[in-house]
Amino acid sequence: MQALACMYHHWKIFLFRLRFGSPETLMKRLSCILFLFASIFWTVNATGQEKSYTTANGHAHNDYLNPRPFYLAYESGFGSIEADIFNVGGKLLVAHTRDEIKQENTLTRLYIAPLLKELEDGNSYQVILLIDIKQDHRNCLRLLISELEPLQPYLAKPGERQPVTVVISGERPLPEEYKNYPDFIFFDSDLQQPHSAVEWQRVALVSLPFNKLSNWKGDREPATDELLPVKSIIDSVHRAGKPIRFWAAPDNLLSWKWQKKLSADLIGTDRIRELGEFLKNESN
């Protein structure tokens, strides 16, 4: 747990400086602090063994906003699919904001039922169903556990590999409350809360805001030190035994290439076809 404690310590320092210092001052200070540490890892896999990428490294961000929710990402082989949910009158509805809610867009219709059919038809692979709870997490989780009942034979548990891993993001319980939920419910961590060793086992993924770590916009090749904080946190999370993804990252080819170079485990996108083609080419 030493690596985990160190990771939380550095992340808390970063967030404190982010709150009380200007972004420019923060980035200069953080780059200086992390330079020696991160430069060791700056040349990606200096031994020449580069991490292999496939479409399983794709994350369909706000998947429900694309023309074919679930199907486009799943048929592309994406390893993670995200849906935002609200509890509306005892039903879980998928939308980014309350203003966008449509009664027909239930979590079961858009995701659970199609996923169950694919699994029952033998069209399965390892996939994360990332559920981003927008508010009222206690009631949302109660409803979600009930709606997941048909999928239970296919759901991963700690130490038990299955085709589907359900991960809760957004508004979620405190780590000490994880034990109150079935073991097929995993959690996303933003490193805001410390975890015990047992609680850390229920974390399936770390998700952090790229734009709080770097001002790089993906519109040109990055300067030498622009992505050092990103690389440092990736390495810290990996040493703590977890995969990592970033949100609010530039969503273009150059950004995807650099996230790959830096060894981010999942690359998020709203452009499923384009990222799918990039990752297919990378796997050849």
C-alpha positions in Angstrom: 0.0 0.0 0.0 3.0 2.3 0.1 2.6 3.2 -3.6 -1.0 3.9 -3.0 -0.3 6.2 -0.1 2.4 8.0 -2.1 0.0 8.5 -5.0 -2.7 10.0 -2.8 -0.1 12.3 -1.2 1.1 13.7 -4.5 -2.4 14.0 -5.9 -3.6 16.0 -2.8 -0.6 18.3 -3.1 -1.5 18.9 -6.7 -5.2 19.6 -6.0 -4.2 22.0 -3.2 -1.9 24.0 -5.4 -4.5 23.9 -8.2 -7.0 25.6 -5.8 -4.7 28.2 -4.4 -2.3 29.0 -7.3 -2.6 30.1 -10.9 -2.5 27.3 -13.5 0.7 28.8 -14.9 2.5 28.9 -11.6 1.1 25.5 -10.6 2.4 23.8 -13.8 5.8 25.3 -13.4 6.1 24.3 -9.8 4.7 20.8 -10.4 6.9 20.3 -13.4 10.0 21.1 -11.3 8.9 18.8 -8.5 8.1 15.9 -10.7 10.8 16.4 -13.4 13.5 14.1 -11.9 10.9 11.5 -10.9 9.0 11.5 -14.2 11.9 11.9 -16.5 13.0 8.4 -15.6 9.8 7.2 -17.3 9.6 9.9 -20.0 11.0 7.7 -22.7 8.1 5.3 -23.1 9.3 1.8 -22.1 12.9 2.6 -22.6 13.7 -1.1 -22.8 11.9 -1.1 -26.1 8.9 -3.1 -24.9 5.9 -0.8 -25.8 2.5 -1.6 -24.4 0.3 -3.2 -27.0 -3.0 -1.4 -27.9 -6.2 -2.7 -29.5 -9.8 -1.5 -29.7 -10.1 -2.9 -26.1 -8.3 0.3 -25.0 -11.1 2.4 -26.3 -13.6 4.1 -23.9 -16.9 5.4 -25.4 -17.4 8.6 -23.5 -21.0 9.7 -23.1 -21.8 6.7 -25.4 -25.6 7.4 -25.4 -25.0 10.6 -27.4 -23.8 8.7 -30.5 -26.2 7.6 -33.2 -26.1 3.9 -32.1 -25.8 3.8 -28.3 -24.1 0.6 -27.1 -23.9 -1.1 -30.4 -21.4 1.1 -32.2 -18.9 0.8 -29.3 -19.5 -2.8 -28.6 -19.3 -3.9 -32.2 -16.0 -1.9 -32.4 -14.6 -3.9 -29.5 -14.3 -1.0 -27.1 -13.3 -2.1 -23.7 -15.3 0.5 -21.8 -18.7 2.0 -22.4 -20.1 4.9 -20.4 -23.6 5.8 -19.5 -24.8 8.7 -17.3 -27.9 8.0 -15.2 -30.6 9.8 -13.3 -33.3 8.3 -11.0 -36.6 9.6 -12.4 -39.6 8.3 -10.6 -38.0 5.0 -9.7 -36.6 4.4 -13.2 -33.0 4.8 -14.3 -32.9 7.1 -17.3 -29.8 7.8 -19.4 -28.9 11.5 -20.1 -26.1 14.0 -19.6 -28.3 16.6 -17.9 -31.9 16.6 -16.6 -32.9 18.8 -19.5 -32.0 16.0 -21.9 -33.9 13.2 -20.2 -36.3 11.2 -22.4 -38.6 8.7 -20.8 -37.8 6.0 -23.4 -34.0 6.2 -22.8 -33.9 3.8 -19.9 -30.7 2.1 -18.8 -32.2 -1.3 -19.4 -33.4 -0.6 -22.9 -30.2 1.1 -24.1 -27.6 -1.0 -22.3 -28.6 -3.9 -20.1 -30.9 -5.7 -22.5 -28.7 -5.3 -25.5 -25.6 -6.4 -23.5 -27.5 -9.4 -22.1 -28.5 -10.5 -25.7 -25.0 -10.3 -26.9 -23.8 -12.4 -24.0 -26.5 -15.0 -24.4 -25.7 -15.2 -28.2 -22.0 -15.9 -27.4 -20.8 -12.5 -28.6 -18.8 -11.6 -25.5 -15.5 -10.1 -24.6 -14.1 -8.2 -21.6 -16.0 -4.9 -21.2 -16.5 -2.3 -18.6 -19.9 -0.8 -18.2 -19.1 2.5 -16.6 -22.2 4.0 -14.9 -21.8 7.7 -14.1 -24.4 8.6 -11.4 -25.4 12.2 -11.7 -27.1 12.5 -8.4 -28.9 10.5 -5.7 -26.4 7.7 -5.7 -28.0 5.7 -2.9 -31.3 5.3 -4.7 -29.6 5.0 -8.1 -27.5 2.1 -6.8 -30.5 0.4 -5.2 -32.3 0.5 -8.6 -29.2 -0.4 -10.5 -28.6 -3.6 -8.4 -32.1 -4.7 -9.2 -31.8 -3.9 -12.9 -28.5 -5.8 -13.1 -30.1 -9.0 -11.9 -30.3 -10.7 -15.4 -26.6 -9.9 -16.0 -25.4 -11.4 -12.7 -24.0 -14.6 -14.1 -21.7 -12.5 -16.4 -20.6 -9.9 -13.8 -17.0 -9.8 -12.5 -16.3 -9.9 -8.8 -13.0 -9.3 -6.9 -10.7 -12.2 -7.9 -13.3 -13.6 -10.3 -13.0 -12.7 -14.0 -16.2 -12.5 -16.1 -17.1 -10.7 -19.3 -18.6 -7.6 -17.7 -17.3 -5.3 -15.0 -19.7 -2.8 -13.7 -18.0 0.4 -12.4 -19.7 3.2 -10.6 -18.4 6.7 -11.4 -19.7 10.3 -10.8 -21.6 10.6 -7.5 -20.7 7.5 -5.5 -20.4 6.2 -1.9 -17.4 6.8 0.3 -14.8 4.0 0.3 -15.8 2.8 3.7 -19.3 2.3 2.3 -18.2 0.0 -0.5 -18.8 -3.1 1.7 -22.5 -2.3 1.8 -22.9 -3.1 -1.8 -22.8 -6.4 -3.7 -19.3 -7.5 -4.7 -20.2 -7.3 -8.4 -20.3 -3.5 -8.0 -16.9 -1.9 -8.5 -16.0 1.8 -8.2 -14.1 4.4 -10.1 -11.6 6.5 -8.1 -10.7 10.1 -8.6 -8.1 9.9 -5.8 -10.0 12.3 -3.7 -10.5 9.8 -0.9 -7.9 7.4 0.8 -8.7 3.7 0.6 -7.8 0.8 2.8 -6.3 -2.3 1.2 -9.7 -4.0 1.2 -11.5 -0.9 -0.2 -8.9 -0.6 -2.9 -9.8 -4.1 -4.1 -13.2 -2.7 -5.1 -11.7 0.0 -7.3 -11.6 -1.1 -10.9 -10.4 2.1 -12.5 -8.9 5.5 -11.8 -10.3 8.4 -13.8 -8.8 11.9 -13.7 -9.2 15.2 -15.5 -6.5 15.6 -18.1 -7.0 19.4 -18.3 -6.1 19.8 -14.6 -2.7 18.1 -15.1 -1.7 19.7 -18.4 -2.6 22.8 -20.5 -1.7 20.9 -23.7 -4.6 21.2 -26.2 -3.5 18.5 -28.6 -3.1 21.1 -31.4 0.7 20.6 -31.7 3.5 18.3 -30.5 3.9 18.8 -26.7 6.9 20.6 -25.2 9.3 18.4 -23.2 7.7 19.1 -19.8 4.1 19.6 -20.7 3.0 16.0 -20.1 5.3 15.2 -17.2 2.5 15.4 -14.6 0.4 13.2 -16.8 3.1 10.6 -17.1 3.9 10.8 -13.4 0.3 10.1 -12.3 0.0 7.2 -14.8 3.0 5.6 -13.4 1.9 6.1 -9.8 -1.5 4.5 -10.5 0.1 1.6 -12.3 2.4 1.0 -9.3 -0.8 0.9 -7.2 -2.0 -1.8 -9.4 -4.9 -0.1 -11.3 -5.7 1.0 -14.8 -6.2 4.7 -15.6 -8.1 6.9 -18.0 -8.5 10.6 -18.5 -11.5 12.7 -19.1 -11.4 16.3 -20.6 -8.5 15.3 -22.7 -8.1 16.5 -26.3 -10.1 14.2 -28.5 -8.0 14.0 -31.6 -5.4 11.8 -33.3 -2.4 13.5 -31.8 -3.8 13.3 -28.3 -4.6 9.6 -28.8 -1.0 9.0 -29.9 0.4 10.7 -26.8 -2.0 8.9 -24.4 -0.8 5.7 -25.9 2.9 6.8 -25.6 2.3 7.6 -22.0 0.6 4.3 -21.3 -2.9 5.4 -20.4 -5.0 2.2 -20.2 -8.2 3.5 -21.7 -8.4 6.3 -24.3 -11.7 8.2 -24.1 -13.5 9.6 -27.1 -16.8 10.9 -28.5 -15.5 9.8 -31.9 -15.9 6.1 -31.8 -15.3 5.2 -35.4 -12.1 7.3 -35.7 -10.6 6.1 -32.5 -11.6 2.5 -33.4 -9.7 2.8 -36.7 -6.6 4.3 -34.9 -6.5 1.5 -32.4 -7.0 -1.2 -35.1 -4.1 0.2 -37.0 -2.0 0.3 -33.8 -2.7 -3.4 -33.2 -1.4 -4.4 -36.6 
